Structure formats: C-alpha cells, structure tokens
C-alpha cells in the first residue's frame, strides 16, 4: 500500500521518501501541472440546449460564466 501512495500520490521513490523523513533531504519535485479549467456543468448544458433552445455548437463555444449567466437569465426573465 505504501508503495502505491509514494508512487501515485507523492510521486517520489521510496529511497527519496525515507531520506526526507530521516535526514531532512527534500526530494526533487517536478514542475506543477497546470490545473484544468472547470467546464460548464452538465445540467446547465442540458438546460441551455433542451429548454432555452440554444444550438449545441453555440453552447459548446460558451465559457462556464457565459453559460451560467444565460441560464440565470432564462430562469429570471424567461428569455
């Protein structure tokens, strides 16, 4: 189990882990991976396509903020 944690979560070899624990030798770390952009929630996409009537391609081109704003407009103004 520990090997899986070291490999998959901490991303360090076992020798580097123990060197850090016992001798305060900080392991070399890779460059942080960029965080993926949060997409449009599925329910928002469904509402825009099936209730508001916006074409799929137009919904796909919307940012998360644009899509949520459009659903909010639909819910408050009915347009």
N, C-alpha and C positions, 0 to 999 in steps of 0.2 A: 504494500500500500504506500509506504513512504517513497519508494522509487517513482511511483506514478505521480505523487504530489510534487516531488522535486522536478521531474521531467515536464509535467503538463502545466503546473500552476506557478512554480517558482522559476522554471526554465534554467536550472543550474545542475551541473553534475554533482554527484554525491560528495566527491572529494572537495569541491569548492564550498559546498554547504557546511561540511564539518570544519574546514579551515576558517570559515566565517564565525561559526559558533565557538570554536575553541581558541582561535588565535586572532580574532577580530580582523581577518583579512577579507575585505569587501570584494565579492566576485565581480568580474567584468559583466556589465549589463548591456544588452543590445539597445538600440535606439527605440524609443517608444513608438508603437504603431499608431497611426492616426485613427481617431475614433470615427466610426462610420456615422454618416449623417442619419438622423432619425427620419424615417419615412412618414408618409401620410397613413394614419390609422385605417384599417380595412373598412370599418363601419362608416367612416367619412367618405371613402371612395364609393362604397355601395350606395350611400345616400345621394351623393352627387350624380351618379350615373342613373340610378333607378327612380329616385324621387324628384330630383331637380331637373333631370333630363339633359345633363351636360354630356357630350360625346366622350368616349373613353380616351381618345388621344388628347383632348383638352384637359381632362382630369390628370392624365399622366404627366403633363407638362407643368402642372401646378406645384408650387412648393408646399410644404406642410402648413405654413402660416396662411398662404392664399386659400388652400382648400378648407381649412377650418373657418376662416373668415367667411367664405362663400356659404358654407353650411349654416353658420350662425345667422347670416343674412336671410337665408331661406327660412330658418326657423322663426326669426323675429318679424320679417316683413312678408314672408310667403312668396318671395320673388326669386 
